[in-house]
Amino acid sequence: MKPLEQYSGIDWEAHPPYFHEPYRSTAKRSPQKPLIPIKQSLSELTGPVFGEDDLRPLDNDLTRNAVVNGEPIGERIIVVGKLLDDLGTPIPHALIEVWQANACGRYFHKNDQHDAPLDPNFKGGGRLLTNDKGEYRFVTIKPGAYPWGNHHNAWRPAHIHFSVFGHNFLQRLVTQMYFPGDPLMALDPIFNGIPNENGRNRLISSYAHDITKPDWALGYRFDITVCGPRETPFETKEV
Amino acid sequence: MSGQSPSQTVGPFFHIQLTTLPQENLIQPGTQGTQIIIHGQVLDGDRQPIDDAMVEIWQADANGFYNHPHDPNQTLADPHFRGFGRAETINSETNHYTFHTIKPGVVSDEDVPFINVRVFARGMLVHANTRLYFADENNSESNVFNSIPPERQHTVVATLVKNTAVPTYRFDIHIQGDDETVFFSP
């Protein structure tokens, strides 16, 4: 049997810790005992495989996939990006799922009690596959900021949630995309749970004029990087 | 070193997209193997059940093959079994997640059957990985199981609560606390 390619695994210097005091919900929901290291075996180096059969026609257009009686309200945007591993290699044919609040900062969810209007034509969910070059694209409405109960006058910066499957279970990532120039990022304990500025910057999309479609929608670019392959152990190199 | 995109919490509203399609039942027409039910709660540091958690599982088929190109035996894998499931805890009164699946076989580089488990929740900035081992297997033959301190091994063992035609296992996940589930760092 061919030795399995090993992966870099999660880089704990890039990711937030489980416990981040300013984000109050972490207090009772953060593992406190040391993680147990395990060898990367077949079980970690495999993962669910998704394909076109898993998608429905309007899954990548949130401005159209929940229309009841008209267009959703708000600023139409196009989000594009690449899914890469941490050696910069594109990851093709990977499933990405997105969800978000509407333009007013209200989620289409029974537990969201924010006093802002629901949009009957916007549910805020989508799914897509990366193409042969690891690229993805979807159309949506720019989400609004919204208040939450973490502390007095707490507001989440506008964001889109991303759930990413790479090609194995090690590459699984759930994250959030933020928008450039949002003053709420500096005040947000979830965003600032990320321990360093480089990491935080990686979650801020950039305005992409090349993607912006004249007379129609603004473009944003958001690349996503997950762990990638490293040297294969057990192989002897020629001297 | 790397430029990995940092993880962020799944938040309380992931149901809008992540659990809109039914993914709690991994069994399709034609799936081989012994059907089982797995359910349990996800508990916080005060041992309170979490009502907005999401659990994902990834498992081999009844013969221990993963339906994935890295498995050298993928061609032998059950074509009627993807091996991926996802469930949440909001819809049950007691905040249980539930999976209908089959008991996996032993994977070629392992010694006993198990299921890979990931847990996500509001308040978790990064998801956590664990494994579900079965109480009715010889888990002491597993190197990974044996690498867990003995006093914590029970946290990764699903108990057989109903041994009927479709056996039911219970697997509670303690995110934090004295009985904190063992989480792995592969």
Interface residues (C-beta under 8 A of the other chain):
Chain A: M1 K2 L4 S8 G9 I10 D11 E13 A14 H15 P16 P17 Y18 H20 Y23 S25 T26 A27 K28 R29 S30 P31 Q32 K33 L35 I36 P37 I38 K39 Q40 S41 L42 S43 E44 L45 T46 G47 P48 V49 D86 E97 V98 W99 A101 Y107 F108 H109 N111 D112 K123 G124 G125 G126 R127 H161 S163 N168 F169 L170 R172 L173 V174 T175 Q176 I190 F191 G193 I194 N198 G199 R200 R202 L203 D223 I224 T225 V226 C227 G228
Chain B: M1 S2 G3 Q4 S5 P6 S7 Q8 T9 V10 G11 P12 F13 F14 H15 I16 Q17 L18 T20 D44 G45 D46 Q48 I50 D52 E56 W58 A60 Y66 N67 H68 P69 H70 D71 P72 R82 G83 F84 I90 V107 S108 D109 E110 F114 N116 R118 F120 A121 R122 G123 M124 L125 V126 H127 A128 N129 R131 V144 S147 I148 R152 I175 Q176 E180 T181 V182 F183 F184 S185 P186
